[in-house]
C-alpha cells in the first residue's frame, strides 16, 4: 500500500462547528449559553490540543472527485469518484499548535436551524483559526487514483487534492457550502510505500 504525504497550508481562515454536548443551565439566556460553551465547537483531545479531523480531508477529497468528475481513460464514461470514495483513507488528525482555551472566536447572526435562508436567525459564537499548516497522510488502497492526470504534471490524486483545497475546503463556511473559509494549498506532495 502506498501513502501520500501532503503538507498543506491555509489560504483563508478555518472554523469548526462540532455538535454541542452541553445544555442550557436553568435561567441561562441564549447569549450567556453561547459565551459559556462556544469552545465545545472545537475538535480537541483531552489535553485541549486542537486538531482538524481526518474525515474533513477524506470528505474533501471525495467531494472534489465527485465535483470534478474526471473520466478514466479507456473506460468510457466511468469517473474516478468511486475510487476516491472507497479507495482512500485519512486516519490521523492534523494536530494544530493551539490549545482550545487560547483559540479566537467570532460572533455571527445565523439561521437558528443551521440551514441557509432559514427564517429565524440567532447569534452564535464559533471558533476561528486564522492560519494553519501541517501534514496529512493519505493511505491509498486503490492505486487507480495514482494514474497520471491528463495535465501530465501530477497524479489524479495530487490534482484532485490541489483542486479540493481551492474549491471544496474544510470546516464551517467552506467553498463547497457557499463560503470562503477552509481553503488551503498543497506545499508538498510525495508518495511512499511499496
TORTILO-865178 format. One line per field, with one value per residue: residue number from 1; residue in one letter; chain; x, y, z of N, C-alpha, C in turn. Coordinates in Angstrom, 1 decimal, always signed. Example, Ala and Ser with C-alpha at 12.3 -4.5 7.8 and 13.67 -1.06 7.14 Angstrom:
<lonus>
i <- (1; 2)
aa <- (a; s)
ch <- (A; A)
n.px <- (+13.2; +12.8)
n.py <- (-5.7; -2.2)
n.pz <- (+7.8; +7.1)
ca.px <- (+12.3; +13.7)
ca.py <- (-4.5; -1.1)
ca.pz <- (+7.8; +7.1)
c.px <- (+13.2; +12.9)
c.py <- (-3.3; +0.0)
c.pz <- (+7.8; +7.9)
</lonus>
This chain:
<lonus>
i <- (1; 2; 3; 4; 5; 6; 7; 8; 9; 10; 11; 12; 13; 14; 15; 16; 17; 18; 19; 20; 21; 22; 23; 24; 25; 26; 27; 28; 29; 30; 31; 32; 33; 34; 35; 36; 37; 38; 39; 40; 41; 42; 43; 44; 45; 46; 47; 48; 49; 50; 51; 52; 53; 54; 55; 56; 57; 58; 59; 60; 61; 62; 63; 64; 65; 66; 67; 68; 69; 70; 71; 72; 73; 74; 75; 76; 77; 78; 79; 80; 81; 82; 83; 84; 85; 86; 87; 88; 89; 90; 91; 92; 93; 94; 95; 96; 97; 98; 99; 100; 101; 102; 103; 104; 105; 106; 107; 108; 109; 110; 111; 112; 113; 114; 115; 116; 117; 118; 119; 120; 121; 122; 123; 124; 125; 126; 127; 128; 129; 130; 131; 132; 133; 134; 135; 136; 137; 138; 139; 140; 141; 142; 143; 144; 145; 146; 147; 148; 149; 150; 151; 152; 153; 154; 155; 156; 157; 158; 159; 160; 161; 162; 163; 164; 165; 166; 167; 168; 169; 170; 171; 172; 173; 174; 175; 176; 177; 178; 179; 180; 181; 182; 183; 184; 185; 186; 187; 188; 189; 190; 191; 192; 193; 194)
aa <- (x; x; x; x; x; x; x; x; x; x; x; x; x; x; x; x; x; x; x; x; x; x; x; x; x; x; x; x; x; x; x; x; x; x; x; x; x; x; x; x; x; x; x; x; x; x; x; x; x; x; x; x; x; x; x; x; x; x; x; x; x; x; x; x; x; x; x; x; x; x; x; x; x; x; x; x; x; x; x; x; x; x; x; x; x; x; x; x; x; x; x; x; x; x; x; x; x; x; x; x; x; x; x; x; x; x; x; x; x; x; x; x; x; x; x; x; x; x; x; x; x; x; x; x; x; x; x; x; x; x; x; x; x; x; x; x; x; x; x; x; x; x; x; x; x; x; x; x; x; x; x; x; x; x; x; x; x; x; x; x; x; x; x; x; x; x; x; x; x; x; x; x; x; x; x; x; x; x; x; x; x; x; x; x; x; x; x; x; x; x; x; x; x; x)
ch <- (A; A; A; A; A; A; A; A; A; A; A; A; A; A; A; A; A; A; A; A; A; A; A; A; A; A; A; A; A; A; A; A; A; A; A; A; A; A; A; A; A; A; A; A; A; A; A; A; A; A; A; A; A; A; A; A; A; A; A; A; A; A; A; A; A; A; A; A; A; A; A; A; A; A; A; A; A; A; A; A; A; A; A; A; A; A; A; A; A; A; A; A; A; A; A; A; A; A; A; A; A; A; A; A; A; A; A; A; A; A; A; A; A; A; A; A; A; A; A; A; A; A; A; A; A; A; A; A; A; A; A; A; A; A; A; A; A; A; A; A; A; A; A; A; A; A; A; A; A; A; A; A; A; A; A; A; A; A; A; A; A; A; A; A; A; A; A; A; A; A; A; A; A; A; A; A; A; A; A; A; A; A; A; A; A; A; A; A; A; A; A; A; A; A)
n.px <- (+0.8; +0.5; +1.4; +0.4; +2.0; +1.1; +1.8; +0.1; -1.2; -3.0; -5.1; -7.1; -9.1; -10.1; -12.8; -14.5; -17.3; -18.2; -20.7; -22.7; -22.5; -23.3; -26.0; -28.4; -28.2; -30.5; -32.5; -30.6; -29.6; -29.7; -27.5; -25.6; -25.3; -24.1; -21.6; -20.5; -20.2; -19.1; -16.5; -16.7; -17.3; -15.0; -12.7; -11.0; -8.5; -8.2; -6.3; -6.7; -5.6; -6.0; -7.4; -7.6; -10.1; -9.5; -11.5; -12.4; -10.6; -10.7; -13.4; -13.4; -11.7; -13.2; -15.5; -14.4; -13.5; -15.9; -17.1; -15.4; -15.5; -13.7; -12.9; -12.0; -9.4; -10.0; -12.1; -14.7; -17.5; -16.9; -15.8; -13.4; -14.5; -15.7; -13.4; -12.1; -13.8; -14.0; -11.4; -9.5; -8.0; -7.8; -6.5; -5.3; -5.6; -4.9; -2.8; -2.9; -1.0; -2.3; -4.2; -7.4; -8.4; -7.1; -7.9; -9.3; -12.4; -15.6; -18.5; -21.6; -24.6; -26.8; -28.9; -31.3; -31.8; -29.6; -29.7; -29.2; -30.8; -32.8; -35.8; -35.7; -33.3; -30.3; -27.8; -24.6; -21.6; -18.5; -15.5; -12.5; -9.7; -7.1; -4.7; -3.2; -1.1; +0.2; +0.9; -0.7; -1.5; -2.4; -3.8; -3.5; -5.6; -6.7; -5.0; -5.6; -6.1; -3.7; -2.9; -1.5; -2.5; -4.3; -3.0; -0.4; +1.4; +1.1; -0.2; -3.6; -4.7; -3.1; -3.7; -6.5; -6.5; -5.2; -7.1; -9.3; -8.5; -8.9; -11.6; -13.4; -12.7; -12.4; -14.2; -16.4; -18.4; -17.2; -16.0; -17.5; -19.9; -20.9; -19.2; -16.2; -14.1; -11.7; -10.0; -7.1; -3.7; -1.5; +1.6; +3.6; +3.9; +4.2; +4.9; +5.0; +6.0; +5.2)
n.py <- (-1.2; +2.2; +5.4; +8.7; +11.7; +14.8; +18.2; +20.8; +24.1; +26.8; +29.2; +30.8; +31.7; +29.2; +27.4; +25.7; +23.5; +21.7; +19.4; +20.4; +19.4; +20.2; +21.5; +24.1; +25.9; +26.2; +29.1; +30.4; +32.6; +32.8; +34.1; +34.1; +31.4; +30.7; +32.2; +30.6; +28.0; +28.0; +27.0; +24.3; +23.7; +23.3; +20.9; +18.9; +17.2; +15.3; +16.7; +19.2; +20.1; +21.4; +20.0; +19.1; +17.1; +13.8; +12.9; +15.3; +15.9; +13.5; +13.5; +15.9; +15.3; +13.3; +14.7; +16.6; +14.9; +13.9; +16.3; +17.2; +15.1; +13.5; +11.7; +8.3; +7.3; +5.3; +4.0; +4.6; +6.4; +6.3; +7.5; +8.7; +8.9; +6.9; +5.5; +7.3; +7.6; +5.0; +4.0; +5.4; +6.4; +8.6; +8.6; +9.8; +12.7; +16.2; +17.7; +20.8; +23.6; +24.7; +25.5; +24.7; +26.5; +28.8; +29.7; +31.8; +33.6; +34.1; +36.1; +35.4; +36.1; +33.9; +31.4; +29.8; +27.1; +26.2; +26.0; +27.4; +30.4; +30.2; +31.2; +32.2; +33.9; +33.7; +34.7; +33.3; +31.8; +31.0; +29.0; +30.3; +29.9; +31.5; +31.0; +28.0; +25.1; +22.0; +18.4; +15.8; +12.3; +10.2; +7.2; +5.0; +2.8; +2.0; +2.0; +3.1; +5.8; +6.9; +7.1; +8.9; +12.3; +14.0; +16.4; +15.7; +16.6; +15.6; +13.1; +11.8; +11.8; +13.8; +16.1; +16.3; +16.7; +19.3; +20.8; +20.4; +21.9; +24.5; +24.7; +23.1; +22.8; +22.8; +22.4; +24.7; +27.0; +26.6; +26.7; +24.8; +24.9; +27.3; +29.3; +30.9; +30.1; +27.8; +27.1; +25.8; +25.3; +23.0; +22.5; +20.6; +17.3; +13.9; +10.4; +7.4; +4.1; +0.7)
n.pz <- (+0.0; -0.8; +0.6; +0.6; +1.3; +2.3; +2.6; +3.9; +3.6; +5.0; +3.2; +3.8; +6.6; +9.0; +10.4; +12.9; +13.7; +15.6; +16.9; +19.7; +23.1; +25.6; +27.7; +28.2; +31.2; +33.9; +33.6; +32.1; +29.6; +26.0; +24.8; +27.0; +27.3; +24.8; +25.2; +27.2; +26.2; +23.6; +22.9; +22.8; +20.3; +19.0; +17.7; +19.8; +21.8; +24.9; +26.3; +25.5; +23.0; +19.8; +16.8; +13.3; +12.1; +10.7; +8.8; +7.7; +5.7; +4.2; +3.3; +1.9; -0.2; -1.5; -2.2; -3.9; -6.0; -6.9; -7.7; -9.8; -11.6; -13.2; -16.1; -16.5; -18.5; -21.3; -20.3; -21.0; -19.9; -17.2; -14.1; -11.7; -9.2; -7.5; -6.8; -5.2; -3.1; -2.0; -2.0; -0.5; +2.5; +5.3; +8.3; +10.6; +12.6; +11.8; +13.8; +15.5; +16.5; +18.8; +21.7; +23.0; +24.8; +24.1; +21.7; +19.0; +18.6; +16.8; +16.5; +15.0; +13.1; +12.5; +10.7; +12.8; +12.6; +11.3; +8.6; +5.4; +4.6; +6.4; +8.2; +10.9; +12.8; +14.8; +17.3; +17.2; +18.4; +17.1; +16.9; +15.5; +13.3; +12.2; +10.7; +9.6; +9.3; +8.2; +8.0; +6.3; +6.0; +3.4; +2.9; +0.4; -1.0; -3.3; -6.1; -8.5; -8.5; -8.6; -11.1; -13.9; -14.3; -16.9; -17.3; -17.1; -15.2; -12.7; -10.4; -10.5; -8.0; -6.6; -8.2; -7.7; -4.9; -4.8; -6.2; -4.5; -2.3; -3.1; -4.1; -2.6; +0.2; +3.9; +7.0; +8.7; +6.8; +4.3; +0.8; -0.7; +0.6; -0.1; +1.1; +2.1; +3.9; +5.1; +3.0; +1.3; +0.3; -1.4; -0.3; -0.5; -1.9; -1.8; -2.5; -0.6; +0.3; -0.8)
ca.px <- (+0.0; +1.2; +0.9; +0.7; +2.2; +0.9; +2.0; -1.0; -1.2; -4.2; -5.1; -8.2; -9.4; -10.7; -13.7; -15.0; -18.6; -18.6; -22.0; -22.6; -23.0; -23.9; -27.4; -28.5; -28.5; -31.8; -32.5; -29.4; -30.0; -29.1; -26.1; -24.8; -25.1; -23.1; -20.4; -20.0; -20.0; -18.6; -15.3; -17.1; -17.4; -13.6; -12.3; -9.8; -8.3; -8.4; -5.3; -7.1; -5.0; -7.0; -7.0; -8.5; -10.4; -9.1; -12.6; -12.5; -9.8; -11.2; -14.6; -13.0; -11.2; -14.3; -16.4; -13.7; -13.5; -17.3; -17.3; -14.5; -15.9; -12.6; -13.1; -10.9; -9.0; -10.2; -13.3; -16.0; -18.0; -16.5; -15.0; -12.6; -15.3; -15.8; -12.1; -11.7; -14.7; -13.7; -10.0; -8.6; -8.2; -7.1; -6.8; -4.8; -5.9; -3.9; -2.8; -2.6; -0.2; -3.2; -5.0; -8.8; -8.6; -6.4; -8.4; -10.1; -13.8; -16.3; -19.9; -22.3; -26.0; -27.0; -30.2; -31.3; -31.8; -28.4; -29.9; -29.1; -32.1; -33.8; -36.5; -35.3; -31.8; -29.8; -26.4; -23.9; -20.2; -17.8; -14.1; -11.9; -8.3; -6.7; -3.7; -2.7; -0.2; +0.6; +1.0; -1.6; -1.2; -3.5; -3.5; -4.0; -5.9; -7.0; -4.0; -6.1; -6.1; -2.3; -2.6; -1.1; -3.6; -4.2; -2.1; +0.9; +2.3; +0.8; -1.2; -5.0; -4.8; -2.5; -4.5; -7.8; -6.2; -5.0; -8.4; -10.1; -8.2; -9.5; -13.0; -14.2; -12.3; -12.8; -14.8; -17.7; -18.4; -16.2; -16.5; -18.5; -21.1; -21.1; -18.4; -14.8; -13.2; -11.2; -9.3; -5.7; -2.8; -0.6; +3.0; +4.5; +3.2; +5.1; +4.4; +5.9; +5.5; +5.6)
ca.py <- (+0.0; +3.5; +6.5; +10.1; +12.6; +16.2; +19.4; +21.7; +25.4; +27.6; +30.4; +31.5; +31.2; +27.9; +27.5; +24.4; +23.6; +20.4; +19.5; +20.7; +18.4; +20.9; +22.0; +25.3; +25.9; +26.8; +30.5; +30.9; +33.2; +32.3; +34.7; +33.6; +30.0; +30.8; +32.6; +29.6; +26.7; +28.0; +26.3; +22.9; +23.5; +22.9; +19.5; +18.9; +16.0; +15.5; +17.7; +20.6; +20.3; +21.5; +19.3; +19.0; +15.7; +13.2; +12.8; +16.5; +15.8; +12.4; +14.0; +17.0; +14.6; +12.6; +15.7; +17.2; +13.9; +13.9; +17.6; +17.3; +14.0; +13.2; +10.4; +7.4; +7.0; +4.0; +3.3; +5.2; +7.5; +6.0; +8.6; +8.3; +9.2; +5.7; +5.1; +8.2; +7.3; +3.7; +3.6; +6.3; +6.6; +9.5; +8.1; +10.6; +14.1; +17.1; +18.4; +22.2; +24.1; +25.6; +24.9; +25.1; +27.7; +30.0; +29.9; +33.0; +33.3; +35.2; +36.0; +35.6; +36.1; +32.8; +30.7; +29.0; +25.7; +25.9; +25.9; +28.7; +31.0; +29.9; +32.4; +32.7; +34.0; +33.9; +34.9; +32.1; +32.1; +29.9; +29.1; +30.6; +29.7; +32.4; +30.4; +26.7; +24.4; +20.7; +17.3; +14.7; +11.1; +9.6; +5.8; +4.7; +1.4; +1.8; +2.8; +3.7; +7.3; +7.3; +7.3; +10.3; +13.1; +14.5; +17.5; +15.1; +17.1; +15.0; +12.0; +12.2; +12.1; +15.1; +17.1; +16.4; +17.4; +20.7; +21.4; +20.4; +23.0; +25.8; +24.7; +22.4; +23.3; +22.1; +23.1; +25.5; +28.1; +26.3; +27.0; +23.8; +25.3; +28.8; +30.1; +31.1; +29.6; +26.4; +26.9; +25.5; +24.9; +21.9; +22.9; +19.4; +16.1; +12.8; +9.1; +6.5; +2.7; -0.3)
ca.pz <- (+0.0; -0.8; +1.4; +0.1; +2.4; +1.8; +3.5; +3.5; +4.3; +4.8; +2.5; +4.4; +8.0; +9.2; +11.5; +13.3; +14.2; +16.2; +17.6; +21.1; +24.1; +26.8; +27.6; +28.9; +32.7; +34.3; +33.7; +31.3; +28.4; +24.8; +24.7; +28.0; +26.9; +23.8; +25.8; +28.1; +25.5; +22.2; +22.7; +22.5; +18.8; +18.6; +17.8; +20.6; +22.6; +26.4; +26.8; +25.0; +21.8; +18.7; +15.6; +12.2; +12.0; +9.4; +7.9; +7.0; +4.5; +3.4; +2.7; +1.0; -1.4; -2.2; -2.8; -5.1; -7.1; -7.5; -8.4; -11.0; -12.5; -14.2; -16.7; -16.5; -19.9; -21.8; -19.6; -21.4; -19.1; -15.8; -13.5; -10.5; -8.0; -6.6; -6.4; -4.2; -2.0; -1.3; -2.1; +0.2; +4.0; +6.1; +9.6; +11.7; +12.6; +11.6; +15.0; +15.3; +17.7; +19.5; +22.8; +22.9; +25.7; +23.5; +20.3; +18.8; +18.2; +16.1; +16.6; +13.7; +13.1; +11.6; +10.9; +14.1; +12.3; +10.6; +7.1; +4.7; +4.2; +7.4; +8.6; +12.2; +13.0; +16.2; +17.5; +17.6; +18.5; +16.5; +16.9; +14.2; +13.3; +11.1; +9.9; +10.0; +8.4; +8.7; +7.1; +6.4; +5.3; +2.7; +2.6; -1.0; -1.1; -4.7; -6.8; -9.8; -8.3; -8.8; -12.6; -14.3; -14.8; -18.3; -17.4; -17.1; -14.2; -11.4; -10.4; -10.4; -6.5; -6.3; -8.9; -7.0; -3.7; -5.1; -6.6; -3.3; -1.4; -3.5; -4.5; -1.7; +1.5; +5.1; +8.1; +8.5; +5.8; +3.2; -0.5; -1.1; +1.2; -0.5; +1.9; +1.7; +4.9; +5.0; +1.7; +1.5; -0.8; -1.2; -0.4; -0.8; -2.1; -2.1; -2.3; +0.0; +0.4; -1.9)
c.px <- (+0.9; +0.6; +1.3; +0.8; +2.0; +1.0; +1.0; -0.8; -2.4; -4.0; -6.3; -8.4; -10.1; -11.6; -14.3; -16.5; -19.1; -19.9; -21.8; -23.1; -23.7; -25.3; -27.4; -28.8; -29.9; -31.6; -31.3; -30.0; -29.2; -27.6; -25.1; -24.4; -24.0; -21.7; -19.7; -19.5; -19.3; -17.4; -15.6; -17.2; -16.0; -13.5; -11.0; -9.7; -8.5; -7.4; -5.6; -6.4; -6.0; -6.5; -8.0; -8.8; -10.0; -10.2; -12.9; -11.8; -10.3; -12.5; -14.3; -12.5; -12.3; -15.2; -15.8; -13.7; -14.9; -17.6; -16.6; -14.9; -14.9; -12.8; -11.8; -10.6; -9.3; -11.4; -14.6; -16.3; -17.6; -15.6; -14.3; -13.3; -15.3; -14.5; -11.6; -12.6; -14.4; -12.3; -9.0; -9.0; -7.3; -7.4; -6.3; -5.2; -4.7; -3.8; -2.3; -1.9; -1.1; -3.9; -6.4; -9.0; -8.0; -6.9; -9.3; -11.5; -14.4; -17.8; -20.6; -23.8; -26.5; -28.4; -30.2; -31.3; -30.5; -28.5; -29.9; -30.5; -33.2; -34.5; -36.1; -33.8; -31.5; -28.3; -25.7; -22.4; -19.4; -16.3; -13.5; -10.3; -7.8; -5.7; -3.4; -1.8; +0.1; +0.6; -0.1; -1.1; -2.4; -3.1; -4.2; -4.3; -6.2; -6.0; -4.4; -6.0; -4.6; -1.9; -2.3; -2.4; -3.3; -3.2; -0.6; +1.9; +2.1; -0.1; -2.6; -5.2; -4.3; -3.3; -5.8; -7.6; -6.0; -6.3; -9.3; -9.8; -8.7; -11.0; -13.9; -13.9; -12.7; -13.4; -16.1; -17.4; -17.3; -16.8; -17.6; -19.9; -21.4; -20.3; -17.1; -13.7; -12.7; -10.5; -7.8; -5.0; -2.0; +0.9; +3.9; +3.6; +4.2; +4.5; +5.4; +5.3; +5.9; +5.1)
c.py <- (+1.2; +4.5; +7.8; +11.0; +14.0; +17.2; +20.4; +23.0; +26.2; +28.8; +31.3; +31.0; +29.9; +27.9; +26.1; +24.6; +22.2; +20.5; +19.7; +19.6; +19.0; +21.3; +23.3; +25.1; +26.6; +28.3; +31.2; +31.4; +32.6; +32.8; +34.2; +32.2; +29.9; +31.1; +31.4; +28.3; +26.8; +27.2; +24.8; +22.7; +23.2; +21.4; +19.5; +17.6; +16.3; +16.6; +19.1; +21.0; +20.3; +20.7; +19.4; +17.5; +15.1; +13.1; +14.1; +16.4; +14.6; +12.9; +15.1; +16.4; +14.0; +13.6; +16.3; +16.2; +13.9; +15.2; +17.7; +16.3; +13.7; +11.8; +9.6; +7.0; +5.5; +3.3; +4.0; +6.4; +7.3; +7.1; +8.0; +8.4; +8.0; +5.3; +6.0; +7.9; +6.0; +3.4; +4.5; +6.3; +7.7; +9.2; +8.9; +12.1; +15.0; +18.0; +19.9; +22.7; +25.1; +24.8; +25.5; +26.3; +29.0; +30.4; +31.2; +32.6; +34.4; +35.0; +36.3; +35.5; +35.1; +32.2; +29.8; +27.5; +25.2; +25.8; +27.3; +29.2; +30.8; +31.2; +33.0; +32.7; +34.2; +34.2; +33.6; +32.5; +30.8; +30.1; +29.5; +30.5; +30.5; +31.8; +29.0; +26.1; +23.0; +19.6; +16.3; +13.5; +10.5; +8.2; +5.5; +3.2; +1.1; +2.7; +3.3; +5.3; +7.8; +7.4; +8.7; +11.0; +13.6; +15.6; +17.0; +15.6; +16.4; +13.8; +12.6; +12.6; +13.5; +16.2; +17.3; +17.1; +18.9; +21.4; +21.5; +21.5; +24.3; +25.8; +24.0; +22.9; +22.4; +23.0; +23.9; +26.7; +27.9; +26.6; +26.0; +24.1; +26.8; +29.7; +30.4; +30.7; +28.2; +26.1; +26.6; +25.2; +23.7; +22.4; +21.8; +18.2; +15.0; +11.5; +8.2; +5.1; +1.9; +0.1)
c.pz <- (+0.0; +0.1; +0.8; +1.3; +1.8; +2.9; +3.0; +4.3; +4.0; +4.0; +2.9; +5.8; +7.9; +10.5; +11.7; +13.8; +14.7; +16.9; +19.1; +22.0; +25.3; +26.6; +28.5; +30.4; +32.9; +34.4; +32.8; +30.0; +27.2; +24.7; +25.7; +27.8; +25.9; +24.3; +26.6; +27.3; +24.1; +21.9; +22.4; +21.0; +18.2; +18.6; +18.6; +21.4; +24.1; +27.0; +26.3; +23.7; +20.7; +17.5; +14.5; +12.0; +10.6; +8.4; +7.1; +5.6; +3.6; +2.6; +1.6; -0.3; -2.2; -2.9; -4.0; -6.3; -7.8; -8.3; -9.8; -12.0; -13.6; -14.7; -16.7; -18.0; -20.2; -21.2; -19.8; -20.5; -17.6; -15.3; -12.3; -9.2; -7.0; -6.1; -5.3; -2.9; -1.3; -1.2; -1.3; +1.7; +4.5; +7.6; +10.8; +11.5; +12.3; +12.9; +14.8; +16.6; +18.5; +20.6; +22.7; +23.7; +25.1; +22.1; +20.2; +18.5; +17.4; +16.3; +15.3; +14.0; +12.1; +11.7; +12.1; +13.8; +11.6; +9.1; +6.5; +4.3; +5.2; +7.9; +9.9; +12.4; +14.4; +16.2; +17.9; +17.6; +18.0; +16.7; +15.5; +14.3; +12.0; +10.2; +10.4; +8.9; +9.0; +7.6; +7.4; +5.6; +4.7; +2.3; +1.3; -1.1; -2.6; -5.6; -8.1; -9.7; -8.5; -10.3; -12.9; -14.8; -16.2; -18.4; -17.4; -16.0; -12.9; -11.6; -10.3; -8.9; -6.2; -7.0; -8.1; -5.6; -3.8; -5.4; -5.3; -2.4; -1.8; -3.7; -3.5; -0.3; +2.6; +6.1; +7.7; +7.5; +4.7; +1.9; -1.0; -0.5; +1.0; +0.5; +1.3; +2.7; +4.5; +3.7; +2.1; +0.2; -0.4; -1.4; -0.9; -0.9; -2.5; -1.8; -1.6; +0.0; -0.8; -3.2)
</lonus>
